[in-house]
Amino acid sequence: MKSTSKPDQHRFILSSLFFIFFLCALATINGIRFDSLLSFGRCALSNIPSQSSAPSSNNFLAMNSSTSSDDIRILIGVLTLPDQYQRRHFLRLIYGTQSPVGAQIDVKFVFCNLTKEDQKVLVALEIMRYDDIIILDCKENMNKGKTYTYFSSLPEMLNDTDKPYPPYHYVMKTDDDTYFRLDNLVESLKPLPREDLYYGYVIPCPSMDPFVHYMSGMGYMISWDIVEWIRDSEVPKNHLEGPEDKVFGDWIREGHRAKNRYNAKWSMYNFPEPPTQCTHELWPNTTAVHLLKNQEKWIQTLKYFNVTSNLKPSKLYHIP
């Protein structure tokens, strides 16, 4: 066999070195391209908004998307009945289209145990869709302790250690025929104490002194420390029956609570017709309107406050 000549060996070595150099250069270029592509992908993905697997109450109840630790936290409990499906859907529109600044507001619908098969299905679907319902362990009643069950149940329901304490600075009880303007409500609360507070519309109607009687059931609010006191004290437990808003005022008086009281009259009032000592004309400085017992009164009130002013123009609809 003939041995390979030295020139041929040199050419082979040089060719091999050139090929290796070419492969290294190609790998380096591809690595740079890959890293760039990967970085671009990360950037693109970071700009895609995250989506939850199902709608939650936060979509409806987070009244202010830019939250802060200084925001006032408010729970509005609308006491209603399980069968009031249409009213709940209507109120979701009313409150879901308001965006108050400086507060985190949750609106929850509150009623006692379900008693019908259709309720067990329809209410369950509402909870799955909106997560804005509180079902109390009680039998529906007007003046036999539903208010007590509502307030006294909240500390146990809301004792999530992963969330700030208190879970809410203020807790409200209101009716499903009351319309609250949340911006005005928040503004009225900003200068007020966050402890030992009792806020609402003083009864009797001519009175302006919040320390004499009690607050109307159209909507009153207490600070979280009073919620906890209701759970722990024997005073409410020993006096459950009777006109619930008056009974609530009795608890506050007998327990020597609520040294801070705020009379929201006349920013809160009954619908102007028929006129009584509790009514007031609709006016801009309104926080709440009560006794909206029919659609006509609701529409008149909503039109006065021009609630659809933020409707965006679109080719998809025409509303004269």
N, C-alpha and C positions, 0 to 999 in steps of 0.2 A: 504494500500500500504506500502511496505517495504522501509525504508529509505536507501540511499546508504551509504555503509560503508566508514570510513575515508581512509583506504588504497586504496580503489577504487578511491576516490576523488583525492588523491595524484597522483596516476598513471595517471589519466585523465589530471590533471594540467601539470604534467611533460611532458606527450605526446604532449599536446597542445603547450607548450613552445618550445619543441624540433622541432615541425613542423613549428612554426613561425620562429625560428632561421634558419631552413633549407631554408625556402622561402626567407628570407632576404639575406642569403649567395648566393643563386642562382641568385637573382636579381642583387646583386653586381657584380658577375662574368659576367653575361650577359651584364651589363652596360659597364664594362671594354671592353668586346669583341666588343660591338657595337661601342664604341668610337674609338677603334683601327681600326675597319673596316671603320668607317666614315673618320678617318684621312687618312687611306690608299687610300680611294676613292678620297679624295680631292687632294692628292699628285699625283695620277695617272692622274686625269683630268687636273691638272695644267701643265702636260707635253705634253698634246695633243695640237698641233698647231692650232690656230684659223683659220677658213676659211671663206672668204667672200662668200656671196650668188652668186656673179657673178664676172667674171674677171673685173678689172678696169684698168684705164690707169696707175696706180701706178706700176702694174706688169711689164709694158713695159717701162714706163718713169722714174721710180725711178732708175736712173743709178748707184746710190750708196746706198746699203741697210743700211749701218751704217752711219747715218746722224749726223751732228753736227751743232750747231748754228753758228760756224765759217765757215761752207762750203759756197762756192760761189754758188749762185742761178742763174741759166741761163735758159732763154726761147729761144729755137731755133724754129723760125717760118719758115717753108718750104712753100714758096708760090708756089701753084700748081693749078690745075684745077679739078673740081668735077669728071670728067670722068677718071681721072688718077688712077684707082683702083689698077692696077698691080704695078705701080711705088710706090704707098704708101705702099703696102704690102712688096715690096722689101726693101724699106727704113726702115721699121719696123725691118726687119732682120738685116740690117746694124747697126742700132743704138741700137737695143735691145740686141745685143750680146757684147756691150761695157760696161765696168764698171769702169769709171774713179773715182779716189780717190780724196776726198776733194771738191766735188761739188755735187749739186743736179740739174740735168739737165732734163728739160721737152722738148720733141720734139713734136711740133704740126704742123699739116697740115692746111694751110690757103687758103681759096678761097672765092669767092663772092657767092651771093644767088643762090640756086638751081633753075633750069629752066625746068627740065624734070621729068616725073613721075618716071622713073626708078632710077634717082638720089635720089629722096625722100625716096625710099625704101632702096636702097643699102647703101647710105651714113648714113642713120639712123641706119642700122645694124652695120656699122663700129663704129659709136659713141657708140652704146650699148656694143660692144665688147671691143673697145680700148679706148674710151673717149679721143681721141687725135686730134680732129678736131675743128677748129675755122671757123665758117661761118660768114663772114662780111656782113653787110647790104649795098651791092653795086652791080653793074653790072660788070661782068668780063671785064677787060680792061688791056691793056699793059702799057699805058703811060698817064692815065687819073685819077690818084689819088688812085689806090689800095694800094700803099705803105703808103700813108697818112692815109687812112682808117684803115689799120692794126695797125699802131703805135698809132694813136689817140683814137682808140677804147679800147685799153688794160687797161688804168686806171679804166674805168668804169666796164669792164669785171672782173677785178681782185681786186676789192675793198672789199674783204672779211676781216672783222674786226677780225675774229678768227685766222688769219694767220699773220706771221711777216711782218713788213714793212721795206723796200719795198718788194713786192712779189717776185721780181727778181732783182738782182743787175745789170744784163745785159740782154738785149733783142737783138736777132739776126734776121735779115732777110736774107734768103738764097734761092737758087734755088734747084729744085729736081734733077739737074744733077751735084751736088756738093757732094763730100764725105768728111766729117769731121772726123778726128781722135781725139776723145774727150779727151783722156789723154793729148795729146800735147796742145790742146786748153786750158785746165784747167791750165796746167803748165805755159803757156804764160800769163795767166791772173793774176796769184797769186801776182806778184809784182806790178801790175798796180792799179791806183786809182779806186775807185768805184763810183766816181762822175765825171760828165762832160767829159766822155770818148767817143771817136770815134775810132773804131778798125776795121782794114780790110786791103785789098790789094789796094795800091794806084794806081790810074789812072792819067796820062797815064803810060803804062807799064814800060818805062825806068826810070820813076821818083822814087825817094826814099824819097821824102819830103811830109809828110802827111798833111802839112798846105797849099799846093798850090792848089790842085784840089779836088778830092773826092775819095771815096772807091768803088771798083768794086762790081757789083751786085752778084758776085759769093758767097758773104757772108760777111756782115758787121754787127758790133755790137755797140750798144750805151748803156750808163748807164741809169738807171731808171729815173733820174732827167730830162734827155733829152726827154725821152718818155712823161713825164708829160708836158714838155715845148711845145712839138709838139701839144698836145691836147689843150693847153691854148693860144698859141701865134697866132697872126694874120699873121705872116710871112708865115708859110706853107699854111694857108687858102687862101692867095692871090696869090699863085703860085703852082697850082696843076698839070698842064699839061706840058708834055715834057718828055724826057728820065728820068725815075724816079730816077735812082741812081745819075745822074748829078744834077737833081732838088733837091734831098736830100742834096747834098753837097752845093747847093746854099742856102738852108734854114740855114744850119749850119753857113755859112759865114755871111749871112745877119743878123742872130740873134746873132752873136758873141758868139756862143756856142762852146763847145769841145776844151777847152784850153789844155786838155790832149788827145793826139792822138797817136795811135800805128800803125806803118806800119808793117804788118805781112809778107811782102815779104822777102825772098823767101821760107818761110814755107807754103805759099799759092801760088798757081800757076795754070795755065791751063795745061791740059793733054799734054804730050810732042809731040804728033803728031796731025796735022801737025805743025812743029816748027814755032813759031812766037816770037815776042819780049815779049809775055806774058807767054810763056811756059817754062817748066823746066823739067829736067829728074826726074823721081821718085827717092826719096832719103829718108833716115830714119828720117830726121828732118822735116817731113811734118806734117802740120796741116790740110790742105785742098787741094783737087784736084778738078778742075772745068772742065766743058765741057765733062763729061762722057755721051756722047749722045747715046751710044749704049751698048748692053750687052757685046760685046767684050772688050770695053775699061774698063767697070766696072770689068770684070773678071781679066783682066791683072793687074789692080790696086789692087784688093783685094788679088790676088796671091802674088804680090810683098810684100805686108805688112803682109802676112802669117796670115790672119784673122781666119783661122780654126785651129790654133796651139793648142788651148785649147779643141779640140774635145776629149771627153773621149772614151777610148776603150770599146767596148761592143760586146757581142755575137749577138746582134740584127742587126748589119749592118757590111758591109765590104766595106771600101772606100780605094782603093789602093793609 
